[in-house]
């Protein structure tokens, strides 16, 4: 073997090992971020953009709705043992014919602001917990996009992460406390059980339900969501993207029916 070929081959092997190591590290980072995203009270700054399409809305089933939920998540370190996680949902809505003669409305809906106080360490049994207040803010830009009520209530989450699996539930209850007298009062419960499976390369497969029950109207809705997401790096920016289907197993009298779909895009800012 030539003395000149040996260093060249050593350099090639070293470069290959470095590239392989970097790829493994990137996959590990993606898997860790995907696992954090499956946890609603993880100490991870993220800005999700969630697009939903629903149809068959209204008493004559002719309505359609496009909803872009902008959902920044900001964890705040408040002590050695506790975090506070701020989760905001701002809907931007475009809807048509949700009621006979209603036409089209485009604008913002009402904001839901949740604050979870969460211990940094899981319980002895491995459960991750969080609880706090939730607020409904009447920020809707059109009478058909807002409840015109201020609301408040409790919210809580409990989940467990075991290997590639994450499972648990998030709940809240909102009751109106102020707002326009000519609008219906609010007493609404939200329940979101979820199950997620993560792979070593940052892909997650998830199923959840975002069920609601209106205690004033005595009716509920049970959509079931199936989704696939992937954590990747675009340039220097870590992101998650994905898509899924939703089936309305139960809906309100004027709510969506049948199948719908969802697109997901999340900007990630890991520490």
Beta strands, then each sheet from edge to edge (+ up, - down):
strand 1: 45-57
strand 2: 63-77
strand 3: 82-96
strand 4: 104-108
strand 5: 111-119
strand 6: 127-137
strand 7: 149-162
strand 8: 165-179
strand 9: 187-198
strand 10: 203-209
strand 11: 211-214
strand 12: 219-234
strand 13: 237-250
strand 14: 258-269
sheet 1: 4+ 3- 2+ 1- 14+ 13- 12+ 10- 9+ 8- 7+ 6- 5+
sheet 2: 4+ 3- 2+ 1- 14+ 13- 12+ 11-
end
